[in-house]
């Protein structure tokens, strides 16, 4: 199954809060997690904020980059999605999801989860996604 994790899930994974199981998901053979340059750039912009300097170590940042390079499938964003999404900055996530296309978008961002789906792609919380995997 092809999956797109939103920025907030990656940040939570690096912080180590309640998403430690994400490492197990990333290692599954039946799950392909997608990344784009734009998504990685947004993640790096967020973790560059001063408040994250005391929470996310330099080693964790390097480990995250290694993990992304080794586990994620890279994709360009080739489709410009159209959506009534409240936060227009999240439109690239929907565009990326359509470009692959993925089977699920997984997010903790209410602007995305309130949509329930986009272009026929379900938008799930992390808990809902784990349920889909039987975890």
N, C-alpha and C positions, 0 to 999 in steps of 0.2 A: 504494500500500500504506500502511496506517495503522500507525504505529509509536509506541511509548512508550519513551523513554530514561529509565533510572533516574537518581537523583541522582548517583551516583558517576561516571557518564559525563559529566554536565554539568560536574561539578567538574574532572574530568580535562581536559575541553575548555578550561576557563578557565585551568587551569595550563599548558596547552600541551603536555602530555606524550602522545605517541604517538596522540593522537586528533585531530591537526590535520585529518585527512581528514573529520572530522565536518562541517566547513564545507561540503565538497563534497556530502555526503549531504543536508544541509539545503537545498541549492539545487536539488536534483533535482525535476523536475515529477512524477515517479512515486512520491514519498515524502511522506507527510503526517505530521508529527511533532506529537504531542499534548502539551499542558501543562494543568495544573490549578492553581488557587490553592494547594492543599495542597502540590503538588510544588514550585512556585515558593517557597513559604514554607520548605520543608525545605532547598532549595538555598541560600536566603538565610541561613538559620540556620547552616548549615555554613560558608559562606564568611565569616560574621561572627566565626568563631573567631580568636583572636589569631594563631595560627600561619599563617593565610592572609593576614594583612596585608602581609607581606613578599613573598608569592608572587603575589598577585592585586592588581593596581593598581586604583585608583579608576576609571581610564579603562576597564580591562577589565571591571569590574563594570557600568559604564554601557553599554558595547558589548554585553555579554551581555544586559542588559535590553532594549536596542533590538532585538537579534536575536530574542529570544523574542517580543517584541511584533509583529515583522514577519514571522516565519517560522512560528511555531507556531500550531496550531489549539487554541483554548481549549475546554475541556470541563468541565462540572460532574461531580462524582462522585455518581451516582444509584443505584448498586448497592453493597450491602455484601457483599463477597466472603467466602466461607468457605474456609479453607485450613489445613492442618496446618503452615504456615510457622513456622520456628523463631523468627524475630524478628518479633513481632507489629507492630512499628512499620512494617514493610514491607507490611502488609496493605492500606494505602491504594493502593499501586501496583497490586495485583491488582484492587482495587475499581475503580480508574480504568480499567484495561485492559478490564474487563467492561463498564463504563459506555459506552465508545465504540461498539462493541468494536474493539480493535486487531487487526492481523494478527500482530504480534510485540511482545514485551517484550524490550528489549535492556538487559542489565545485566552488571556485573562483580561483583555481590554474590553470594557463594556461597549465602546463604540463599535467594535467588531462583533462581539457575541450577541448584541441586541439585534443584529441583522439575521441571525440564525443560519443563513446561507447566502452564498453569492454565486451567481451563474451556475446554480445546481450543486455547488460545493458546500457541504455542511461546515459550519463554524462551531467548533466545540470548545468547551472548557477543558482544561487538562484532565480533570476528574472524569468527564464524559469520554474523553479519548481513551483513558486507561480502561474504562468499562468496555469500550469497543474492542480493546485488545484482550479482554478477559482478565485484567490485572486488578 
